[in-house]
Amino acid sequence: MNTALAYATEDERWTAVQARDAAADGHFVYAVRTTGVYCQPSSTARLPKRENVAFFDSAQAAEVAGYRPSRRAHGDQTRAAAERAALVARACRMIETSETPPRLDELATEVGMSAFHFHRLFKTETGLTPKAYSVAWRARKLREELSSADASITDAIYGAGFNASSRFYEASGQLLGMRARDWRAGGAGVVIRFAVGQCSLGAILVAQSQRGICAILLGDNPERLVRDLQDQFPKAELIGGDAAFEQLVAQVVGFVEAPATGLQLPLDVQGTVFQERVWRALREIAPGTTVSYAEIAERIGSPKAVRAVAQACATNHIAVAIPCHRVVRRDGDISGYRWGVDRKRELLRREAGK
């Protein structure tokens, strides 16, 4: 569930204030009419009367309305943020060091919370559910183990936390997108179908692995797009798409031309844990809207990682389906785009219906 939706009504927000719910911090603030100050939901300040409380979606909105931050606000926010980060960090270490992925209730017990509140807090802080974080961590660990020339595939499987090879082979397609021996060989033996078409933004290349769409590339030179695909998958077997595959390309082109049609296709997304958090957040941006790199950093629980967010956007290989074009600078400037600023501006114009 989208965490923000858990605090959509004033009754839900007031309940969070009464519980001093730290997971609600960052989703709204409450202001007290009789004192003229505003606080985070987890503030340790004395609870005001309900009739004296007003809610705002952000501190900035409260300040525009004439409220000032509570003297306790900075200390409360800093302490609450540190406590949340420490709890989530402890859960992450438990996930990373356990021989088998711990259950949700085990993680919640470890940090002294209910499963419901822990799940919500973990998603708020990391941008991933505990299960998704566990999958991403094991995938990263597995890739590291397989990258070692000294380790056999069996050693790599056990080194990544699989206590039985059968469990690994059940999950290998999800973790690697291919067999372990194929991944170690740099994608050798993996079949990727692709086709190059034309749209109003220029040339477009769409590629699909066994798991789903693994690349959507835009550009002026079709041959350059094919070379980019080859660089991305240097040892995979690239096969030009047939008529059926070209229908899929037509579907992607249709989405580029008319974003309102939507695009529901399985994606083969592979990146670091941080990149996957960023890309997941990008897919939650509604068409026709934009957010800043700083806002994405806030949403994934890493407010200081603005440059890293920008880098993750720049390394996205799946244009439009992972909509990095909806991210702009804090001042609203279009900024850069892997496939050209003019294309980014045009995509945003179409999504805005202008």
C-alpha positions as CSV (number, residue, x, y, z in Angstrom):
1,M,0.0,0.0,0.0
2,N,1.2,3.6,-0.7
3,T,2.2,4.9,2.7
4,A,0.9,8.3,2.0
5,L,-2.6,6.9,1.5
6,A,-2.5,5.7,5.1
7,Y,-2.7,9.3,6.2
8,A,-5.1,10.6,3.6
9,T,-7.9,11.7,6.0
10,E,-7.8,14.1,9.0
11,D,-9.1,11.3,11.3
12,E,-6.2,9.1,10.2
13,R,-3.7,11.9,10.7
14,W,-5.1,12.7,14.2
15,T,-4.8,9.1,15.2
16,A,-1.2,9.2,14.1
17,V,-0.6,12.3,16.1
18,Q,-2.2,10.7,19.2
19,A,0.1,7.7,18.8
20,R,3.1,9.9,18.1
21,D,3.6,7.6,15.0
22,A,7.1,8.1,13.7
23,A,6.3,6.4,10.4
24,A,4.0,9.4,9.7
25,D,6.8,11.9,9.8
26,G,7.4,13.4,6.4
27,H,3.9,12.7,5.2
28,F,2.2,15.6,6.9
29,V,2.6,18.1,9.8
30,Y,0.0,19.4,12.3
31,A,-0.4,23.0,13.4
32,V,-1.9,24.3,16.6
33,R,-4.0,27.4,16.1
34,T,-3.7,28.6,19.7
35,T,0.1,28.6,19.7
36,G,0.9,29.3,16.0
37,V,3.4,26.4,15.7
38,Y,3.5,23.2,13.7
39,C,5.0,19.8,14.6
40,Q,5.8,16.5,13.1
41,P,3.3,13.7,14.0
42,S,5.9,12.0,16.4
43,S,6.5,15.2,18.3
44,T,6.9,14.8,22.1
45,A,5.1,18.1,22.6
46,R,2.0,18.1,24.7
47,L,-1.0,17.0,22.7
48,P,-3.3,19.9,21.8
49,K,-7.1,19.8,21.7
50,R,-8.4,18.4,18.5
51,E,-10.5,21.5,17.6
52,N,-7.3,23.6,17.7
53,V,-5.4,21.4,15.2
54,A,-5.0,22.0,11.4
55,F,-3.2,19.6,9.1
56,F,-0.8,20.4,6.2
57,D,0.9,18.1,3.7
58,S,4.3,19.7,4.4
59,A,6.2,22.0,6.6
60,Q,6.4,24.5,3.7
61,A,2.6,24.6,3.4
62,A,2.3,25.2,7.2
63,E,4.8,28.1,7.0
64,V,3.0,29.6,4.0
65,A,-0.2,29.6,6.2
66,G,1.7,31.6,8.9
67,Y,2.8,28.9,11.3
68,R,6.3,28.6,12.6
69,P,8.2,25.4,13.6
70,S,7.9,24.2,17.2
71,R,11.0,24.7,19.3
72,R,11.0,21.0,19.8
73,A,10.5,20.2,16.1
74,H,14.1,20.1,15.1
75,G,15.1,18.0,18.1
76,D,12.1,15.7,17.8
77,Q,12.6,15.2,14.1
78,T,16.3,14.6,14.3
79,R,15.9,12.1,17.2
80,A,12.9,10.4,15.6
81,A,14.7,10.1,12.3
82,A,17.8,8.6,14.0
83,E,15.7,6.1,15.9
84,R,13.8,5.0,12.8
85,A,17.1,4.7,10.8
86,A,18.6,2.6,13.6
87,L,15.7,0.2,13.8
88,V,15.6,-0.2,10.0
89,A,19.4,-0.6,9.9
90,R,19.1,-3.4,12.5
91,A,16.5,-5.2,10.4
92,C,18.6,-4.8,7.3
93,R,21.6,-6.4,9.1
94,M,19.4,-9.2,10.2
95,I,18.3,-9.8,6.6
96,E,21.9,-9.6,5.3
97,T,23.4,-12.0,7.9
98,S,20.7,-14.6,8.2
99,E,21.3,-17.9,6.5
100,T,17.7,-17.9,5.2
101,P,15.5,-14.8,4.7
102,P,13.8,-14.0,8.0
103,R,10.0,-13.8,8.2
104,L,8.2,-10.5,8.6
105,D,7.2,-11.3,12.2
106,E,10.8,-12.3,13.1
107,L,12.1,-8.9,11.8
108,A,9.3,-7.0,13.7
109,T,10.1,-8.9,16.9
110,E,13.8,-8.1,16.5
111,V,13.0,-4.3,16.6
112,G,10.2,-4.5,19.1
113,M,7.3,-3.5,16.8
114,S,4.1,-5.0,15.4
115,A,4.5,-6.6,12.0
116,F,2.1,-4.0,10.5
117,H,3.9,-1.0,11.8
118,F,7.3,-2.4,11.1
119,H,6.4,-3.2,7.5
120,R,5.1,0.4,7.0
121,L,8.2,1.9,8.6
122,F,10.6,-0.2,6.6
123,K,8.9,0.7,3.3
124,T,9.0,4.4,4.3
125,E,12.7,4.4,5.1
126,T,14.1,2.2,2.3
127,G,11.5,2.5,-0.5
128,L,11.2,-1.3,-0.5
129,T,9.2,-3.9,1.5
130,P,11.3,-6.2,3.7
131,K,10.7,-9.0,1.2
132,A,11.8,-6.9,-1.7
133,Y,14.9,-5.8,0.1
134,S,15.7,-9.4,1.0
135,V,15.4,-10.4,-2.7
136,A,17.5,-7.5,-3.9
137,W,20.2,-8.2,-1.3
138,R,20.4,-11.9,-2.1
139,A,20.6,-11.1,-5.8
140,R,23.4,-8.7,-5.2
141,K,25.2,-11.2,-3.0
142,L,24.7,-13.9,-5.6
143,R,26.2,-11.7,-8.3
144,E,29.2,-11.0,-6.1
145,E,29.7,-14.7,-5.4
146,L,29.4,-15.6,-9.0
147,S,31.9,-12.9,-10.0
148,S,34.6,-14.6,-8.0
149,A,36.7,-16.8,-10.2
150,D,37.7,-18.9,-7.3
151,A,34.2,-19.9,-6.3
152,S,32.2,-22.7,-7.9
153,I,28.6,-22.2,-8.8
154,T,27.7,-24.4,-5.8
155,D,29.8,-22.4,-3.5
156,A,28.3,-19.2,-4.8
157,I,24.8,-20.6,-4.2
158,Y,25.5,-21.4,-0.5
159,G,27.5,-18.2,-0.1
160,A,24.5,-16.2,-1.1
161,G,22.4,-17.8,1.7
162,F,20.7,-20.6,-0.1
163,N,20.8,-23.7,2.2
164,A,19.6,-26.0,-0.7
165,S,20.4,-25.8,-4.3
166,S,16.8,-26.7,-5.2
167,R,15.7,-23.4,-3.5
168,F,18.2,-21.5,-5.5
169,Y,17.1,-22.9,-8.9
170,E,13.5,-22.1,-8.0
171,A,14.5,-18.5,-7.5
172,S,17.4,-18.0,-10.0
173,G,15.2,-16.7,-12.8
174,Q,13.9,-13.9,-10.6
175,L,17.3,-13.1,-9.1
176,L,19.4,-13.2,-12.2
177,G,17.0,-13.3,-15.1
178,M,19.0,-16.3,-16.4
179,R,20.8,-19.5,-15.2
180,A,23.8,-18.9,-12.9
181,R,26.2,-20.3,-15.5
182,D,24.9,-18.0,-18.1
183,W,25.2,-15.0,-15.8
184,R,28.8,-15.9,-14.9
185,A,29.5,-16.1,-18.7
186,G,28.3,-12.5,-19.1
187,G,24.9,-13.4,-20.5
188,A,26.3,-16.0,-22.9
189,G,23.5,-18.3,-24.0
190,V,20.8,-15.8,-23.0
191,V,18.4,-15.0,-25.8
192,I,17.3,-11.3,-26.2
193,R,14.8,-10.4,-28.9
194,F,14.8,-6.9,-30.1
195,A,13.5,-4.6,-32.9
196,V,14.1,-1.1,-34.0
197,G,11.2,1.1,-35.0
198,Q,10.4,4.8,-35.6
199,C,8.3,7.2,-33.6
200,S,7.8,10.9,-33.6
201,L,10.8,11.2,-31.2
202,G,13.1,9.4,-33.6
203,A,14.4,5.8,-33.5
204,I,13.3,3.5,-30.8
205,L,14.7,0.1,-29.8
206,V,12.7,-2.4,-27.7
207,A,14.4,-5.5,-26.3
208,Q,13.0,-8.4,-24.3
209,S,14.6,-11.2,-22.3
210,Q,13.0,-14.3,-20.9
211,R,11.7,-12.2,-17.9
212,G,10.4,-9.1,-19.7
213,I,11.4,-5.8,-21.3
214,C,15.1,-5.2,-20.6
215,A,15.7,-2.1,-22.7
216,I,13.8,0.7,-24.4
217,L,16.3,3.0,-26.0
218,L,15.6,6.3,-27.9
219,G,17.9,8.1,-30.3
220,D,18.5,9.5,-33.8
221,N,20.7,6.6,-35.1
222,P,19.2,3.1,-35.2
223,E,22.6,1.5,-35.6
224,R,23.8,3.3,-32.5
225,L,20.9,2.0,-30.5
226,V,21.8,-1.6,-31.5
227,R,25.4,-1.0,-30.5
228,D,24.2,0.3,-27.1
229,L,22.2,-2.9,-26.7
230,Q,25.2,-5.0,-27.5
231,D,27.3,-3.0,-25.0
232,Q,24.6,-3.7,-22.4
233,F,24.5,-7.4,-23.1
234,P,27.9,-8.2,-24.6
235,K,27.6,-12.0,-24.6
236,A,23.9,-12.5,-25.0
237,E,22.4,-13.9,-28.2
238,L,20.6,-11.0,-29.8
239,I,17.8,-12.0,-32.3
240,G,15.8,-9.6,-34.4
241,G,12.2,-9.7,-33.5
242,D,9.6,-11.3,-35.7
243,A,6.2,-9.9,-36.7
244,A,4.7,-10.9,-33.3
245,F,7.5,-9.0,-31.5
246,E,7.1,-6.0,-33.7
247,Q,3.5,-5.8,-32.3
248,L,5.0,-5.3,-28.9
249,V,7.2,-2.5,-30.3
250,A,4.1,-0.9,-31.8
251,Q,2.5,-1.0,-28.3
252,V,5.5,0.9,-26.8
253,V,5.4,3.4,-29.7
254,G,1.7,3.9,-29.1
255,F,2.5,4.7,-25.5
256,V,5.2,7.2,-26.5
257,E,2.7,8.9,-28.8
258,A,-0.2,8.9,-26.4
259,P,0.9,8.4,-22.8
260,A,-2.7,8.3,-21.6
261,T,-3.0,4.8,-23.1
262,G,-0.7,3.4,-20.3
263,L,1.9,0.7,-20.6
264,Q,1.4,-2.6,-18.8
265,L,4.4,-4.8,-19.7
266,P,6.5,-7.1,-17.6
267,L,10.0,-5.6,-17.0
268,D,13.3,-7.2,-16.5
269,V,14.9,-4.7,-14.1
270,Q,18.3,-5.5,-12.7
271,G,20.4,-3.1,-10.7
272,T,21.9,-2.4,-7.4
273,V,19.7,-2.3,-4.3
274,F,19.8,1.5,-4.4
275,Q,19.1,1.7,-8.1
276,E,16.1,-0.6,-7.8
277,R,14.8,1.6,-5.0
278,V,15.1,4.7,-7.2
279,W,13.5,3.0,-10.2
280,R,10.6,1.7,-8.1
281,A,10.0,5.2,-6.9
282,L,10.0,6.5,-10.5
283,R,7.3,4.1,-11.5
284,E,5.1,5.6,-8.7
285,I,5.2,9.1,-10.2
286,A,1.8,9.8,-11.8
287,P,1.7,10.7,-15.5
288,G,1.5,14.4,-16.1
289,T,3.4,15.3,-12.9
290,T,7.0,15.9,-12.1
291,V,9.1,15.5,-8.9
292,S,12.6,16.7,-8.1
293,Y,15.7,14.5,-7.6
294,A,15.6,15.7,-3.9
295,E,12.0,14.5,-3.6
296,I,12.9,11.0,-4.9
297,A,15.8,10.9,-2.4
298,E,13.4,11.7,0.4
299,R,10.9,9.1,-0.8
300,I,13.4,6.3,-0.7
301,G,14.7,7.4,2.7
302,S,18.0,8.7,1.6
303,P,17.6,12.5,1.6
304,K,21.3,13.2,1.2
305,A,21.7,11.0,-1.9
306,V,20.5,13.5,-4.5
307,R,23.4,13.0,-6.8
308,A,23.2,9.2,-6.5
309,V,19.5,9.5,-7.4
310,A,20.4,11.5,-10.5
311,Q,23.0,8.9,-11.4
312,A,20.5,6.1,-11.1
313,C,18.2,8.0,-13.4
314,A,21.0,8.4,-15.9
315,T,21.7,4.6,-15.9
316,N,18.1,3.6,-16.5
317,H,18.0,1.5,-19.7
318,I,14.2,1.3,-19.9
319,A,12.9,4.7,-21.2
320,V,9.2,5.7,-20.6
321,A,8.3,2.5,-18.8
322,I,10.6,3.6,-15.9
323,P,9.8,7.3,-16.3
324,C,13.0,9.1,-15.4
325,H,11.8,11.9,-17.6
326,R,9.4,12.9,-14.9
327,V,12.3,14.0,-12.6
328,V,13.4,17.6,-12.7
329,R,15.6,19.9,-10.7
330,R,14.2,21.5,-7.5
331,D,13.7,24.8,-9.3
332,G,11.7,23.1,-12.0
333,D,14.4,23.1,-14.7
334,I,14.2,20.2,-17.1
335,S,17.9,19.3,-16.5
336,G,19.5,16.4,-18.4
337,Y,18.1,13.3,-19.9
338,R,19.9,10.2,-21.2
339,W,18.0,10.5,-24.5
340,G,18.1,14.3,-24.9
341,V,16.5,17.2,-23.2
342,D,14.2,17.9,-26.2
343,R,12.7,14.4,-25.9
344,K,12.2,14.8,-22.2
345,R,10.4,18.2,-22.7
346,E,8.2,16.7,-25.4
347,L,7.3,13.6,-23.2
348,L,6.3,15.9,-20.4
349,R,4.3,18.1,-22.7
350,R,2.3,15.1,-24.0
351,E,1.7,13.8,-20.5
352,A,0.4,17.1,-19.4
353,G,-2.0,17.1,-22.3
354,K,-0.7,20.3,-23.8
